């Protein structure tokens, strides 16, 4: 389980997170929604310890991330797969080499035969052909690069998957492919997922629960049905941008 309690973070004079409370139960896929620049990606980075909060608590499996020592933090990160917004693939490496970097166990990483089998399995899980392993990122389409990024994130058999705008920059067809992958991987791998996105339609297709981050706070967290019935002004305004004239429950 991931628990975030009252965290605050500012950069200089800019307050990004202003008392965020956020919980993700084991086995859930949660979509973290919000306008661009509201701190969704910053919140993800707190979970893996890339950024430390000014105040508040971030816990993963009951462990306070900010209090972990280097080796403890490394062990925690080995349970988390991170899908970067732009793919973050190394252009000088083949797809095989890029995905292999996601294998967090040193002994397994050094075992070339294991790596070949694991990379082949990860490529198949994201519906790419086996020959993709020998290609370089520049030879792939944008949608394929996104899928390679997901392959790398699952290569270490993580418990958690964090997606940072996985459909950003993609056309509707490829966006749907990635959304379907998020849903499929959650079922097949049994992972707990957080998907940062501003794509409301995709979030409703994929997520068990939704959370809206705006003005530095989570203003609502709940099921898609609860969101559609919300009377919270920020929720109504955000959803109406994508769904138009929605009838909200009284």
SEPAFI-349174 format. One record per atom (N, C-alpha, C): atom name; x, y, z; residue in one letter. Coordinates in steps of 0.02 Angstrom, whole numbers, plus 50000, padded with zeros to 5 digits. Example, Ala and Ser with C-alpha at 12.3 -4.5 7.8 and 13.67 -1.06 7.14 Angstrom:
<kemars>
N,50660,49716,50390,A
CA,50615,49775,50390,A
C,50660,49835,50390,A
N,50642,49888,50354,S
CA,50684,49947,50357,S
C,50645,50002,50394,S
</kemars>
This chain:
<kemars>
N,50042,49940,50000,X
CA,50000,50000,50000,X
C,50044,50063,50000,X
N,50022,50113,49965,X
CA,50056,50178,49964,X
C,50013,50228,50002,X
N,50044,50261,50052,X
CA,50008,50309,50093,X
C,50046,50376,50092,X
N,50011,50428,50075,X
CA,50040,50495,50077,X
C,49996,50538,50123,X
N,50028,50566,50173,X
CA,49992,50601,50225,X
C,50017,50673,50232,X
N,49977,50720,50212,X
CA,49990,50791,50224,X
C,50056,50817,50197,X
N,50078,50793,50139,X
CA,50144,50816,50116,X
C,50139,50885,50083,X
N,50191,50922,50096,X
CA,50198,50989,50068,X
C,50267,50994,50034,X
N,50267,51028,49977,X
CA,50330,51038,49940,X
C,50326,51103,49903,X
N,50379,51143,49911,X
CA,50384,51205,49872,X
C,50453,51208,49841,X
N,50456,51242,49784,X
CA,50519,51255,49750,X
C,50527,51331,49748,X
N,50572,51357,49791,X
CA,50576,51430,49797,X
C,50512,51456,49826,X
N,50482,51504,49792,X
CA,50420,51534,49815,X
C,50358,51497,49790,X
N,50369,51448,49745,X
CA,50312,51413,49716,X
C,50291,51353,49758,X
N,50231,51355,49784,X
CA,50203,51299,49821,X
C,50173,51250,49771,X
N,50200,51189,49770,X
CA,50176,51138,49722,X
C,50127,51091,49755,X
N,50145,51064,49813,X
CA,50101,51020,49851,X
C,50088,51053,49918,X
N,50025,51056,49936,X
CA,50006,51096,49995,X
C,49960,51057,50042,X
N,49988,51000,50067,X
CA,49948,50959,50112,X
C,49912,50904,50076,X
N,49947,50864,50038,X
CA,49917,50811,49997,X
C,49907,50748,50039,X
N,49847,50721,50038,X
CA,49830,50656,50067,X
C,49809,50610,50009,X
N,49840,50551,50006,X
CA,49830,50508,49948,X
C,49846,50436,49967,X
N,49800,50390,49955,X
CA,49809,50320,49973,X
C,49794,50276,49913,X
N,49838,50227,49901,X
CA,49827,50178,49848,X
C,49832,50109,49879,X
N,49776,50072,49876,X
CA,49774,50006,49906,X
C,49808,49955,49860,X
N,49833,49901,49890,X
CA,49864,49848,49851,X
C,49815,49820,49798,X
N,49842,49811,49738,X
CA,49802,49783,49684,X
C,49761,49832,49644,X
N,49759,49895,49666,X
CA,49720,49946,49631,X
C,49760,49978,49575,X
N,49723,50003,49525,X
CA,49751,50049,49477,X
C,49717,50116,49489,X
N,49757,50166,49508,X
CA,49731,50232,49523,X
C,49757,50282,49472,X
N,49712,50321,49444,X
CA,49731,50374,49397,X
C,49735,50440,49435,X
N,49792,50472,49431,X
CA,49802,50537,49463,X
C,49793,50591,49410,X
N,49737,50626,49415,X
CA,49718,50676,49366,X
C,49736,50746,49391,X
N,49737,50793,49343,X
CA,49748,50862,49360,X
C,49775,50900,49301,X
N,49764,50966,49300,X
CA,49791,51007,49246,X
C,49867,51003,49243,X
N,49895,51020,49186,X
CA,49968,51020,49179,X
C,49999,51069,49230,X
N,50056,51049,49258,X
CA,50092,51092,49304,X
C,50066,51094,49374,X
N,50023,51046,49393,X
CA,49995,51047,49460,X
C,50032,51003,49510,X
N,50086,50970,49487,X
CA,50127,50932,49534,X
C,50115,50857,49534,X
N,50081,50831,49483,X
CA,50068,50759,49480,X
C,50133,50719,49476,X
N,50177,50740,49432,X
CA,50241,50704,49425,X
C,50285,50713,49486,X
N,50281,50771,49518,X
CA,50318,50784,49580,X
C,50295,50735,49634,X
N,50230,50723,49636,X
CA,50203,50676,49685,X
C,50231,50606,49674,X
N,50234,50584,49611,X
CA,50263,50518,49595,X
C,50335,50513,49619,X
N,50374,50565,49607,X
CA,50445,50564,49626,X
C,50455,50559,49701,X
N,50407,50583,49740,X
CA,50411,50573,49813,X
C,50405,50499,49831,X
N,50366,50462,49794,X
CA,50354,50392,49810,X
C,50418,50351,49802,X
N,50459,50368,49752,X
CA,50521,50331,49741,X
C,50582,50365,49774,X
N,50570,50418,49810,X
CA,50624,50451,49847,X
C,50670,50494,49805,X
N,50647,50514,49745,X
CA,50687,50559,49704,X
C,50682,50631,49728,X
N,50627,50646,49763,X
CA,50616,50712,49793,X
C,50593,50700,49865,X
N,50617,50743,49910,X
CA,50595,50738,49980,X
C,50547,50795,49996,X
N,50495,50777,50031,X
CA,50444,50826,50050,X
C,50472,50875,50102,X
N,50443,50934,50105,X
CA,50460,50983,50157,X
C,50430,50962,50224,X
N,50370,50933,50221,X
CA,50337,50907,50281,X
C,50287,50854,50259,X
N,50262,50816,50309,X
CA,50216,50761,50293,X
C,50253,50695,50288,X
N,50216,50642,50271,X
CA,50243,50574,50271,X
C,50225,50538,50207,X
N,50274,50503,50178,X
CA,50263,50459,50121,X
C,50283,50389,50141,X
N,50236,50342,50138,X
CA,50249,50273,50157,X
C,50234,50226,50099,X
N,50279,50177,50090,X
CA,50267,50122,50044,X
C,50276,50058,50083,X
N,50224,50017,50085,X
CA,50225,49956,50125,X
C,50243,49970,50197,X
N,50218,50025,50223,X
CA,50229,50042,50293,X
C,50296,50074,50309,X
N,50339,50082,50259,X
CA,50405,50112,50270,X
C,50405,50185,50248,X
N,50432,50228,50292,X
CA,50436,50299,50275,X
C,50495,50310,50227,X
N,50478,50330,50166,X
CA,50529,50334,50113,X
C,50585,50382,50132,X
N,50568,50439,50160,X
CA,50618,50490,50176,X
C,50667,50469,50230,X
N,50649,50418,50270,X
CA,50692,50395,50325,X
C,50736,50336,50306,X
N,50727,50309,50245,X
CA,50764,50250,50226,X
C,50837,50266,50212,X
N,50882,50222,50232,X
CA,50952,50229,50215,X
C,50963,50207,50143,X
N,51023,50219,50117,X
CA,51036,50208,50046,X
C,51018,50137,50023,X
N,51041,50087,50059,X
CA,51028,50018,50039,X
C,50954,50001,50045,X
N,50922,50028,50096,X
CA,50850,50017,50105,X
C,50810,50049,50049,X
N,50831,50109,50029,X
CA,50797,50144,49975,X
C,50807,50106,49909,X
N,50867,50080,49899,X
CA,50880,50041,49839,X
C,50835,49979,49837,X
N,50827,49946,49894,X
CA,50783,49888,49897,X
C,50711,49906,49883,X
N,50689,49963,49908,X
CA,50621,49986,49895,X
C,50611,49999,49820,X
N,50660,50034,49791,X
CA,50654,50051,49720,X
C,50652,49990,49675,X
N,50682,49935,49698,X
CA,50681,49874,49659,X
C,50611,49844,49654,X
N,50565,49867,49697,X
CA,50496,49843,49695,X
C,50451,49889,49654,X
N,50480,49943,49627,X
CA,50440,49993,49592,X
C,50465,50001,49520,X
N,50421,49993,49472,X
CA,50437,50007,49402,X
C,50412,50076,49384,X
N,50453,50115,49350,X
CA,50437,50185,49335,X
C,50437,50194,49259,X
N,50381,50216,49233,X
CA,50374,50230,49161,X
C,50377,50305,49151,X
N,50431,50328,49120,X
CA,50442,50400,49111,X
C,50400,50428,49055,X
N,50384,50492,49061,X
CA,50339,50525,49013,X
C,50365,50521,48942,X
N,50429,50532,48932,X
CA,50457,50533,48864,X
C,50491,50467,48845,X
N,50480,50415,48885,X
CA,50511,50350,48872,X
C,50579,50344,48904,X
N,50620,50397,48900,X
CA,50688,50398,48929,X
C,50729,50339,48908,X
N,50726,50321,48844,X
CA,50767,50267,48817,X
C,50835,50294,48797,X
N,50886,50251,48802,X
CA,50954,50270,48782,X
C,50963,50256,48707,X
N,50973,50309,48668,X
CA,50976,50302,48595,X
C,51033,50258,48572,X
N,51088,50256,48610,X
CA,51147,50217,48589,X
C,51141,50143,48606,X
N,51087,50124,48640,X
CA,51077,50055,48659,X
C,51020,50024,48619,X
N,51024,49959,48608,X
CA,50968,49924,48575,X
C,50910,49920,48624,X
N,50852,49899,48598,X
CA,50794,49889,48640,X
C,50809,49836,48694,X
N,50843,49783,48674,X
CA,50863,49732,48723,X
C,50902,49762,48780,X
N,50953,49803,48764,X
CA,50995,49832,48815,X
C,50956,49881,48859,X
N,50910,49918,48829,X
CA,50869,49964,48867,X
C,50825,49927,48917,X
N,50792,49874,48895,X
CA,50748,49837,48939,X
C,50787,49801,48993,X
N,50846,49776,48976,X
CA,50888,49741,49024,X
C,50905,49785,49084,X
N,50909,49850,49073,X
CA,50924,49896,49128,X
C,50871,49894,49183,X
N,50811,49870,49166,X
CA,50758,49867,49215,X
C,50763,49807,49262,X
N,50809,49761,49248,X
CA,50818,49703,49291,X
C,50861,49725,49351,X
N,50829,49728,49409,X
CA,50861,49760,49467,X
C,50904,49712,49508,X
N,50896,49648,49499,X
CA,50937,49599,49535,X
C,51004,49591,49499,X
N,51059,49605,49534,X
CA,51125,49605,49503,X
C,51143,49537,49473,X
N,51130,49483,49509,X
CA,51147,49417,49484,X
C,51108,49401,49421,X
N,51044,49418,49420,X
CA,51003,49406,49361,X
C,51026,49451,49303,X
N,51045,49512,49318,X
CA,51068,49557,49266,X
C,51131,49530,49231,X
N,51174,49498,49270,X
CA,51237,49472,49242,X
C,51226,49406,49204,X
N,51169,49374,49215,X
CA,51153,49311,49181,X
C,51122,49326,49113,X
N,51163,49322,49061,X
CA,51141,49342,48994,X
C,51082,49300,48970,X
N,51083,49235,48984,X
CA,51029,49191,48961,X
C,50963,49210,48995,X
N,50967,49224,49061,X
CA,50907,49247,49096,X
C,50881,49312,49066,X
N,50926,49358,49052,X
CA,50907,49423,49024,X
C,50873,49415,48957,X
N,50899,49371,48915,X
CA,50867,49360,48850,X
C,50796,49334,48857,X
N,50787,49287,48903,X
CA,50721,49259,48914,X
C,50674,49311,48944,X
N,50699,49349,48992,X
CA,50657,49399,49026,X
C,50638,49455,48979,X
N,50686,49480,48940,X
CA,50671,49533,48892,X
C,50621,49509,48840,X
N,50629,49448,48815,X
CA,50582,49421,48766,X
C,50512,49417,48795,X
N,50507,49398,48858,X
CA,50441,49394,48891,X
C,50410,49463,48898,X
N,50451,49512,48918,X
CA,50425,49580,48928,X
C,50403,49611,48862,X
N,50441,49597,48809,X
CA,50422,49623,48743,X
C,50356,49593,48721,X
N,50347,49528,48734,X
CA,50284,49495,48716,X
C,50226,49523,48756,X
N,50237,49539,48820,X
CA,50184,49565,48862,X
C,50156,49631,48838,X
N,50198,49670,48803,X
CA,50175,49735,48778,X
C,50159,49732,48703,X
N,50153,49670,48678,X
CA,50131,49659,48609,X
C,50178,49687,48556,X
N,50243,49679,48567,X
CA,50293,49695,48517,X
C,50322,49630,48490,X
N,50345,49632,48427,X
CA,50373,49572,48396,X
C,50443,49558,48424,X
N,50465,49495,48424,X
CA,50531,49477,48451,X
C,50588,49515,48418,X
N,50581,49532,48353,X
CA,50635,49567,48318,X
C,50648,49637,48346,X
N,50599,49664,48382,X
CA,50606,49731,48410,X
C,50666,49736,48456,X
N,50686,49681,48487,X
CA,50741,49681,48534,X
C,50806,49704,48503,X
N,50815,49693,48438,X
CA,50877,49710,48404,X
C,50878,49780,48375,X
N,50823,49814,48379,X
CA,50818,49882,48350,X
C,50843,49934,48400,X
N,50853,49995,48374,X
CA,50871,50052,48415,X
C,50809,50098,48421,X
N,50805,50137,48475,X
CA,50746,50180,48486,X
C,50729,50223,48426,X
N,50780,50248,48389,X
CA,50767,50292,48332,X
C,50730,50256,48276,X
N,50731,50190,48276,X
CA,50697,50150,48225,X
C,50625,50134,48243,X
N,50602,50158,48300,X
CA,50535,50142,48324,X
C,50489,50202,48320,X
N,50424,50189,48315,X
CA,50374,50241,48318,X
C,50366,50265,48390,X
N,50331,50321,48399,X
CA,50320,50347,48466,X
C,50284,50297,48511,X
N,50232,50265,48483,X
CA,50195,50216,48523,X
C,50237,50156,48542,X
N,50281,50134,48496,X
CA,50324,50077,48511,X
C,50375,50095,48565,X
N,50401,50157,48563,X
CA,50449,50178,48615,X
C,50415,50179,48683,X
N,50353,50200,48685,X
CA,50316,50200,48749,X
C,50311,50128,48775,X
N,50297,50081,48731,X
CA,50289,50012,48752,X
C,50356,49982,48775,X
N,50410,50002,48743,X
CA,50476,49980,48766,X
C,50490,50008,48836,X
N,50470,50070,48848,X
CA,50478,50099,48915,X
C,50440,50060,48967,X
N,50380,50036,48949,X
CA,50341,49995,48995,X
C,50375,49928,49006,X
N,50402,49899,48951,X
CA,50438,49835,48957,X
C,50496,49841,49007,X
N,50533,49895,49003,X
CA,50588,49905,49049,X
C,50563,49911,49121,X
N,50506,49944,49130,X
CA,50479,49954,49198,X
C,50457,49888,49229,X
N,50435,49839,49189,X
CA,50412,49776,49217,X
C,50466,49722,49218,X
N,50525,49738,49190,X
CA,50578,49687,49184,X
C,50601,49661,49251,X
N,50599,49702,49302,X
CA,50621,49682,49369,X
C,50567,49651,49411,X
N,50510,49633,49380,X
CA,50453,49603,49415,X
C,50431,49645,49475,X
N,50414,49708,49465,X
CA,50397,49752,49520,X
C,50329,49737,49551,X
N,50320,49761,49611,X
CA,50254,49759,49644,X
C,50212,49818,49624,X
N,50246,49875,49612,X
CA,50212,49937,49595,X
C,50235,49961,49526,X
N,50188,49991,49489,X
CA,50205,50023,49426,X
C,50181,50095,49429,X
N,50226,50142,49416,X
CA,50209,50213,49414,X
C,50216,50238,49343,X
N,50162,50262,49314,X
CA,50161,50287,49246,X
C,50157,50363,49246,X
N,50205,50396,49216,X
CA,50204,50469,49211,X
C,50182,50489,49141,X
N,50119,50506,49134,X
CA,50090,50527,49069,X
C,50107,50477,49014,X
N,50087,50415,49020,X
CA,50107,50364,48970,X
C,50079,50375,48901,X
N,50024,50413,48894,X
CA,49995,50424,48828,X
C,50010,50494,48800,X
N,50051,50532,48836,X
CA,50067,50600,48814,X
C,50100,50599,48744,X
N,50074,50641,48700,X
CA,50103,50647,48633,X
C,50081,50594,48583,X
N,50037,50548,48604,X
CA,50016,50495,48560,X
C,49948,50512,48528,X
N,49936,50483,48469,X
CA,49871,50491,48437,X
C,49820,50447,48473,X
N,49755,50456,48460,X
CA,49704,50419,48496,X
C,49711,50343,48491,X
N,49730,50318,48433,X
CA,49737,50245,48425,X
C,49791,50218,48471,X
N,49851,50249,48469,X
CA,49906,50226,48512,X
C,49892,50239,48586,X
N,49855,50292,48601,X
CA,49835,50305,48670,X
C,49792,50248,48697,X
N,49746,50225,48655,X
CA,49703,50169,48675,X
C,49744,50106,48686,X
N,49794,50095,48644,X
CA,49837,50036,48651,X
C,49873,50037,48718,X
N,49901,50096,48736,X
CA,49936,50102,48800,X
C,49888,50093,48858,X
N,49829,50124,48854,X
CA,49779,50116,48907,X
C,49761,50043,48917,X
N,49751,50007,48862,X
CA,49735,49936,48867,X
C,49792,49897,48899,X
N,49854,49917,48884,X
CA,49912,49884,48914,X
C,49914,49894,48990,X
N,49901,49954,49011,X
CA,49900,49969,49083,X
C,49850,49924,49119,X
N,49792,49917,49088,X
CA,49740,49875,49118,X
C,49759,49801,49117,X
N,49787,49778,49061,X
CA,49806,49708,49054,X
C,49862,49689,49102,X
N,49912,49732,49108,X
CA,49969,49718,49152,X
C,49948,49715,49225,X
N,49901,49759,49243,X
CA,49876,49758,49312,X
C,49845,49690,49328,X
N,49810,49661,49279,X
CA,49777,49597,49290,X
C,49827,49539,49287,X
N,49869,49538,49234,X
CA,49915,49482,49223,X
C,49972,49480,49273,X
N,49997,49538,49293,X
CA,50054,49540,49339,X
C,50034,49551,49411,X
N,49972,49571,49422,X
CA,49949,49583,49491,X
C,49982,49643,49524,X
N,50002,49692,49483,X
CA,50037,49750,49511,X
C,49987,49803,49535,X
N,50011,49845,49579,X
CA,49975,49904,49601,X
C,50001,49963,49559,X
N,49956,50000,49528,X
CA,49977,50051,49479,X
C,49951,50120,49496,X
N,49993,50170,49482,X
CA,49971,50240,49483,X
C,49987,50268,49414,X
N,49936,50295,49382,X
CA,49945,50324,49316,X
C,49932,50399,49319,X
N,49985,50438,49312,X
CA,49977,50511,49308,X
C,49955,50528,49237,X
N,49901,50566,49232,X
CA,49875,50581,49165,X
C,49830,50642,49169,X
N,49823,50676,49112,X
CA,49771,50727,49106,X
C,49717,50704,49056,X
N,49724,50641,49034,X
CA,49676,50611,48987,X
C,49619,50579,49027,X
N,49565,50617,49036,X
CA,49510,50594,49078,X
C,49477,50532,49049,X
N,49466,50531,48984,X
CA,49433,50473,48954,X
C,49473,50409,48964,X
N,49539,50414,48954,X
CA,49582,50356,48965,X
C,49581,50333,49037,X
N,49581,50381,49083,X
CA,49580,50365,49154,X
C,49517,50326,49173,X
N,49460,50347,49145,X
CA,49397,50313,49161,X
C,49396,50243,49132,X
N,49432,50231,49078,X
CA,49435,50165,49047,X
C,49478,50117,49088,X
N,49529,50143,49120,X
CA,49582,50102,49150,X
C,49576,50094,49225,X
N,49559,50146,49260,X
CA,49570,50149,49332,X
C,49513,50120,49374,X
N,49532,50090,49430,X
CA,49483,50069,49481,X
C,49461,50130,49522,X
N,49510,50174,49534,X
CA,49495,50235,49572,X
C,49531,50294,49539,X
N,49504,50353,49552,X
CA,49531,50415,49524,X
C,49546,50464,49581,X
N,49594,50508,49570,X
CA,49608,50562,49617,X
C,49623,50625,49577,X
N,49595,50680,49598,X
CA,49606,50744,49563,X
C,49650,50789,49606,X
N,49708,50807,49578,X
CA,49755,50852,49612,X
C,49750,50921,49579,X
N,49732,50970,49619,X
CA,49729,51038,49593,X
C,49741,51087,49650,X
N,49774,51142,49635,X
CA,49790,51193,49686,X
C,49828,51162,49745,X
N,49870,51113,49730,X
CA,49913,51085,49781,X
C,49882,51033,49825,X
N,49819,51014,49813,X
CA,49785,50966,49855,X
C,49746,50915,49815,X
N,49734,50857,49844,X
CA,49687,50809,49816,X
C,49617,50830,49838,X
N,49576,50851,49790,X
CA,49509,50876,49808,X
C,49457,50820,49809,X
N,49472,50764,49775,X
CA,49428,50706,49780,X
C,49466,50644,49759,X
N,49451,50588,49793,X
CA,49477,50523,49773,X
C,49420,50473,49780,X
N,49409,50434,49727,X
CA,49354,50386,49729,X
C,49348,50348,49664,X
N,49295,50309,49657,X
CA,49283,50269,49598,X
C,49261,50314,49540,X
N,49266,50289,49478,X
CA,49240,50329,49422,X
C,49166,50349,49432,X
N,49126,50304,49459,X
CA,49056,50320,49471,X
C,49049,50377,49520,X
N,49090,50376,49572,X
CA,49087,50430,49622,X
C,49109,50496,49592,X
N,49158,50493,49546,X
CA,49180,50555,49513,X
C,49124,50584,49470,X
N,49091,50542,49433,X
CA,49037,50566,49389,X
C,48979,50595,49429,X
N,48971,50572,49491,X
CA,48917,50597,49533,X
C,48939,50656,49577,X
N,49002,50678,49570,X
CA,49030,50728,49615,X
C,48997,50797,49606,X
N,48990,50831,49662,X
CA,48967,50900,49661,X
C,49024,50948,49680,X
N,49085,50922,49688,X
CA,49143,50965,49703,X
C,49157,51009,49642,X
N,49158,51075,49649,X
CA,49165,51119,49591,X
C,49226,51104,49549,X
N,49284,51091,49580,X
CA,49345,51077,49542,X
C,49339,51014,49500,X
N,49304,50964,49527,X
CA,49293,50901,49491,X
C,49247,50913,49432,X
N,49193,50948,49443,X
CA,49146,50962,49389,X
C,49179,51001,49332,X
N,49218,51052,49351,X
CA,49251,51092,49300,X
C,49300,51051,49260,X
N,49339,51009,49294,X
CA,49390,50969,49260,X
C,49357,50918,49213,X
N,49306,50884,49235,X
CA,49273,50833,49194,X
C,49237,50864,49134,X
N,49208,50922,49144,X
CA,49170,50954,49090,X
C,49215,50974,49032,X
N,49279,50984,49045,X
CA,49326,51000,48990,X
C,49330,50942,48941,X
N,49324,50880,48966,X
CA,49330,50821,48922,X
C,49263,50792,48902,X
N,49214,50794,48948,X
CA,49151,50761,48934,X
C,49095,50810,48915,X
N,49109,50874,48917,X
CA,49059,50923,48896,X
C,49005,50931,48947,X
N,48944,50930,48925,X
CA,48887,50945,48968,X
C,48867,50882,49006,X
N,48897,50872,49065,X
CA,48884,50813,49106,X
C,48826,50828,49153,X
N,48784,50777,49163,X
CA,48733,50782,49214,X
C,48759,50752,49278,X
N,48770,50793,49328,X
CA,48797,50770,49392,X
C,48739,50755,49439,X
N,48750,50706,49482,X
CA,48699,50690,49532,X
C,48694,50747,49581,X
N,48634,50757,49607,X
CA,48622,50811,49655,X
C,48649,50792,49723,X
</kemars>
